[in-house]
Amino acid sequence: MKKVALSALAAAMISGVASADALTLYSDPKTGQVYTTPGEGRVEMGDFVSAKEVDMQLRDLESKGSEYQDKMSKYVNVKSKAKTLEFSGTHYLGFTSANPSTRVTNAGAGETSIYAGRSSGFEMRRNYVQVKAYFNDKDYARVTLDSTKELASSVGTTQDGSDLKTSQGGGYADVFVKYAYLYLDKVLPYTGVEAGIVHRPWIDYEEHNAWHYRSFNKVFLEEKGTATEAGVDLVNSADFGVNFQTKTDMFSSEIGIFNGEGYHADKVAGNQQNSSQLSVEWRLTGHILGDGTKVGKNDRTKDTYANISTYGLISNNHKDDDADLGGTLDANEYDRSFYGIHAVYNQPEFLIAAQYFTAKDDKRTQNIATTFDKKDYTGWSINAEYRPIQDWTVIGRYDDYQIESTLNGAITSDIEGDKIMAGLAYKYNKNVSFIGSVKFIDEKDSKVAAKASDTGESKDVYMMTTELKW
């Protein structure tokens, strides 16, 4: 037996027509009006409950309502001036075993073991929790909190047993702000803008289109010397500034102006003078197969795409996030620039990507002591994925780079490094993936005899990783 909505019955009761044991109602399909008697064009709606039963149902709902309120009292009301709140999280958890192949001797400071030996342990490599507050379907504010705790084997000891902190950087577990920005869509034709602590143009692109495994290794330009990595350390993923993002079918770009130090550094570094000069960074991408409006959002197990990109940075009076560079106080002020080209092709069965870059640090004309006049960087990298069966991915990557430093016209450091990485990933479900990986890192400085022609960055690294996203 069909039952009418309580509001309709209430109206019928008020009009005095629901005093019988049962009630049949009729409706006019054209007007939707409800009648208690049949008539021309009226359609019988069915039998409805009596007034007595209506009263019983109302009492029953009232009783259940109190129970419902008791249950609801266990939850917290969320209030916001935003139209919608979107919460999400990304977590990289794992176990790592790092085996350095050298002990570094630093003349004048005794024997300095930057990596004293094998180091193994569990890590929280990244822990992102974020909220987006949407003001409409496109515009929003975003805040991403981050924390990390990796192997802290990068604190060595001198012969007298005292700690020697180096530029390798130890682990930390404090929560900090990674992103905090306002995004406004289409402030210019096809172009939106981020303002605040925002994405820098290159790294976010590479991580979402070509190298998807930040969980066990950073992208080529971001890597630096840690217990588990080595590299050129030219840029990081976020900074204070504005970033304009253009998306069309055949072309996309990001062009931004930033402080230049990155999200975890101050504009006035401890070893450098402050400056009003800023950093300009960009990415320009051609989408050979089209669909540039989906850049960074393709499902690489289903979509086919081919992109060619150029990227670059010009940062005058560049400031590092660490005043202690290379184990000695580096008072340099310098201008940094880099330029690169990158290509990626993906289809559901496999992905392949490659890039080449060149970079330079030039000393500024300051009356201060310096450890270099110029640094020249070059490097190339290639990475690939092969997906033989559903949910399984074979991963490979090779990096090669050179860093040459000069002082007073003489080459003081000539570092050559390469890395081989291999991994196997299994997608457990849409939220969880497991990855087993290995890295073989070899880096040597042919100009530093005191280090036995080795920088101490050579190491073998074995990792088990859990990627968790919700």
Stockholm file with secondary structure:
# STOCKHOLM 1.0

chainA/1-470         MKKVALSALAAAMISGVASADALTLYSDPKTGQVYTTPGEGRVEMGDFVSAKEVDMQLRDLESKGSEYQDKMSKYVNVKSKAKTLEFSGTHYLGFTSANPSTRVTNAGAGETSIYAGRSSGFEMRRNYVQVKAYFNDKDYARVTLDSTKELASSVGTTQDGSDLKTSQGGGYADVFVKYAYLYLDKVLPYTGVEAGIVHRPWIDYEEHNAWHYRSFNKVFLEEKGTATEAGVDLVNSADFGVNFQTKTDMFSSEIGIFNGEGYHADKVAGNQQNSSQLSVEWRLTGHILGDGTKVGKNDRTKDTYANISTYGLISNNHKDDDADLGGTLDANEYDRSFYGIHAVYNQPEFLIAAQYFTAKDDKRTQNIATTFDKKDYTGWSINAEYRPIQDWTVIGRYDDYQIESTLNGAITSDIEGDKIMAGLAYKYNKNVSFIGSVKFIDEKDSKVAAKASDTGESKDVYMMTTELKW
#=GR chainA/1-470 SS CCCCCHHHHHHHHHTTCCCSSCEEEEECTTTCCEESSCCTTCEEEEEECCHHHHHHHHHHHHHHHHHHHHHHTTSCCCCCSSSEEEEEEEEEEEEEEEEECCCCBCTTSCBCCSSCSCEEEEEEEEEEEEEEEESSSSCEEEEEEEEEBCCCTTEEECTTSCEEECTTCCCEEEEEEEEEEEEEEEEETTEEEEEEEEECHHHHHHHHHTCCCTTTCCCTTTCCCSSSCCCCCCCCSEEEEEEEEEECSSEEEEEEEECSSCTTSCSSCTTSCCCSCCEEEEEEEEETTSCGGGTTCCCTTTCCEEEEEEEEEEEEEECCSCSEETTEECCCCEEEEEEEEEEEEEETTEEEEEEEEEEEEEECSCSSCCSCSEEEEEEEEEEEEECCSTTEEEEEEEEEEEEEEEETTEEEEEEEEEEEEEEEEEECSSSEEEEEEEEEEEEEETTCGGGTTCCSCCEEEEEEEEEEEC
#=GC SS_cons         CCCCCHHHHHHHHHTTCCCSSCEEEEECTTTCCEESSCCTTCEEEEEECCHHHHHHHHHHHHHHHHHHHHHHTTSCCCCCSSSEEEEEEEEEEEEEEEEECCCCBCTTSCBCCSSCSCEEEEEEEEEEEEEEEESSSSCEEEEEEEEEBCCCTTEEECTTSCEEECTTCCCEEEEEEEEEEEEEEEEETTEEEEEEEEECHHHHHHHHHTCCCTTTCCCTTTCCCSSSCCCCCCCCSEEEEEEEEEECSSEEEEEEEECSSCTTSCSSCTTSCCCSCCEEEEEEEEETTSCGGGTTCCCTTTCCEEEEEEEEEEEEEECCSCSEETTEECCCCEEEEEEEEEEEEEETTEEEEEEEEEEEEEECSCSSCCSCSEEEEEEEEEEEEECCSTTEEEEEEEEEEEEEEEETTEEEEEEEEEEEEEEEEEECSSSEEEEEEEEEEEEEETTCGGGTTCCSCCEEEEEEEEEEEC
//
